[in-house]
């Protein structure tokens, strides 16, 4: 029986499961001593091996700890991983693997233990298994992460990466944030506003704030541009369809390898061949010298508005929903170039 439990639960077992398998308490204590073959990871949760736990085992141990002793912990009915830890298991960029937030059905409220933070809720979500760990779906995990994190730019980045990765639609995430009653927090409101407007990164969020403080027209964010024959051309960070002007924000992380740089140049050549005027910048220039970026955009927008021939492209983007930024909000600088 212990072998079946270990195989099913990534070499993990609870005290309740071990006792049900007929193992005496003294044996459990003896095997989990410093020189024994088992390890006590959390209260009533044991790792049935001598080596250190991996990320999946650490995450599952949190669920086993928070689950009701009489329930099947892998069912997800009484405990499910959520927040940054669940998103990190999915491979969401910037999602922190700790602390280990675990949803439990209220009014149960297990005590925090180590890196585990039980989160009682009356809004029990549908669950999935991520690498064998019962977890909230990405949209709920993202909302729970935003509700428990005070780093404004980290919230912006993680939520943007969840949407960018195709795990949920921005409008659905916006609705989940509202349902969780966390949308009113300044950092969450900013992130939600950016996502439904089409913004998909911290740098784009900063560009949106910079542009909002000027008299320049509002662009489309991450609109998909197609040629007259329907061929996809590019999806610039910002695009002004009336003037045919695009803004590209290129970071070293994604654009400065040889292949990535060539792909960037080819994308711009495709746009310029069809009459699109492209302004290029980096996150650092946008952060440190925003006036230079605005001056370049103003000149291109003026040029685009007065030329007789419009660009030969069509912009296809999702509907934009304008949400005001909180008064006095000022994000911290995070990205480097």
Secondary structure, 3 states (H helix, E strand, C coil): CHHHHHHHCCCEEEHHHHHHCCCCHHHHHHHCCCCCCCEEEECCEEECCCCCCCHHHHHHHHHHHHCCCCCCHHHCCCEEEEHHHHHHHHCCCCCCCCCEEEEEECCCCCCCECCEEEEEECCCCCEEEECCEEEECHHHHHHHHHHCCCCHHHHHHHHHHHHHCCCCCHHHHHHHHHHCCCCCCHHHHHHHHHHHHCCCCHHHHHHHHHHHCCCCCCCEECCEEEECCCCEEECCCEEECCCCEEEEECCHHHHCCHHHHHHHHHHHHHHHHCCCEEEEECHHHHHHCHHHHHHHHHHHHHHHHHCCCCCCEEEECCCCCCCCCCCCCCCCCCCCC
